[in-house]
Amino acid sequence: MTALLTERRTLLSGLALSPLLALPGCASLPGRSLTDAIRELLSLSSQRAFALLLQPNGFYDSQIARIDLPPELGGTGASSTLSRVLLSGVFKDRLTRQVNSAAKAGAERAAPLVADAIRSISIADAAAIVRGGPTAATDLLERSMGRSLVGAIFPGIDQGLRLADNAVVTEALRFTTGIDFRGLVQDVSDRTHDAIYRAIGREEAAIRANPRETGSPLLTAVFGLGR
């Protein structure tokens, strides 16, 4: 028997299987359930995601969470030649940094709501989430919260865009058509919402890939099968 299997047997020795919760070859810790494991997985994933996003330049420096400018302001799919010309180089970088700084302000408001949602999330089929894809728990969280985060994010982004370096935002909007300040705030709020879940999903996938790294006996027992 390999060292890994020996370690796994030691970890799971004395743990009882629940007929309602058991997966093939999976045991739960005494007094704990697969639902507990999913909540712990989501809690740790979200904590790690927000810890990165709420750093200075957390959104801007992230490969998966950086907020692109809306097309009207020269972002991906820009349809206006004027916006592509005027919003280029240093000016466009300043505007992008401003947008991502505002996203951070929105995420600060979102973090406690996500934590509350995880504590009360309804998990109808915990076994399916455990067996699911690398972001199955994050997908469940997003479905359960719907678009509720957008409303919480909006005021933070509104304030963030008004405060720091507001002149660059005003100048950008002055040269474009099809978007006003409120439209920009709404666009950034929607993109921030999606970026938060991408960041949480990335952390979930990393934990599933190496649950022992977390130091959690529960996550190791539930997600460590075959590793």
Secondary structure, DSSP 8 states (H G I E B T S, - for coil): --HHHHHHHHHHTT----TTT--TT----TT--HHHHHHHHHHHHHHHHHHHHTSTTTTTT-TTT-----GGGT-TT---HHHHHHS-HHHHHHHHHHHHHHHHHHHHHHHHHHHHHHHH---S-HHHHHHS-TTHHHHHHHHHHTTHHHHHHHHHHHHHHHHTTHHHHHHHHHT-SS--HHHHHHHHHHHHHHHHHHHHHHHHHHHHH-GGGGT-HHHHHHH-TT-
